Each structure stands twice: as structure tokens, then as C-alpha cells.
Amino acid sequence: VWGWRAPQGSIDLLLTMPDGRLILVDYKTDRITDEERATPTLLAKRLGEAHGHQLTCYAEAVRDMLGRAPDEMRIYSLPLGASLKI
């Protein structure tokens, strides 16, 4: 677990799982609608569209530092209280 600071952001969390997988997690406080709360796939789509470029940049930084990209990227929605695979 470590942090990395970019010119306009930082990796919130990079997990190395027991099986060796890397999971990149970014925490977000974006407001969510009742519909998104009831159907998290809608929220995952919106957050992916809004923050996908940022996560891609973080994945490239991980690749540069560790020699491989994360196996999975997730956004943890604080209002939802859950992580969403992006």
C-alpha cells in the first residue's frame, strides 16, 4: 500500500493481493442519485466516464514504477459506501 502524487492528483490506494494481483483504488465523493444508489452499475458507468482518464494516468504511473499495469481498477464511492469496478 502506497501513495503516488501526480501534478494534479494522487493514487489513493494500490493493493497487492496475496495472489499477486494489483488493484488500483481511487476514492470519490461525487454525489449520487437515488437511481444510482439503487443500481450501482449506473453509478459505475458515470464515474468511469468522469474519472476514467485519471485512472488511466494512474495505471500508467503504476506500469512505469512497477513494470506492469494494475490488474483491476476500482472507484470507492464514499456516498455509496462501496467500491465499483471500472
Residue pairs with C-beta under 8 A, 6 or more apart in sequence:
1 13
1 14
1 15
1 16
2 11
2 14
3 10
3 11
3 12
3 13
4 10
4 11
4 14
4 58
4 61
4 62
4 65
6 57
6 58
6 61
9 54
9 57
9 58
11 24
11 26
11 58
11 61
11 62
12 25
12 26
12 27
12 76
13 24
13 25
13 26
13 27
13 76
14 22
14 23
14 24
14 25
14 62
14 70
15 22
15 23
15 25
16 22
17 23
21 71
21 72
22 62
22 66
22 68
22 69
22 70
22 71
22 72
23 70
23 71
23 72
23 73
23 74
24 55
24 58
24 59
24 62
24 70
24 72
24 73
24 74
25 73
25 74
25 75
25 76
25 83
26 51
26 54
26 55
26 58
26 73
26 74
26 75
26 76
27 75
27 76
27 78
28 47
28 51
28 75
28 76
28 77
28 78
29 78
29 79
30 46
30 47
30 50
30 77
30 79
31 79
32 43
32 77
32 79
32 80
35 42
36 42
36 43
36 46
36 80
37 43
37 79
37 80
40 80
40 82
40 84
43 77
43 80
43 84
44 75
44 84
44 85
44 86
47 75
47 77
47 84
47 86
48 75
48 86
51 75
51 86
52 86
55 73
55 75
55 86
58 73
59 69
59 70
59 73
60 69
62 68
62 69
62 70
63 69
72 85
73 85
73 86
74 83
74 84
74 85
74 86
75 83
75 84
75 86
76 82
76 83
76 84
77 83
77 84
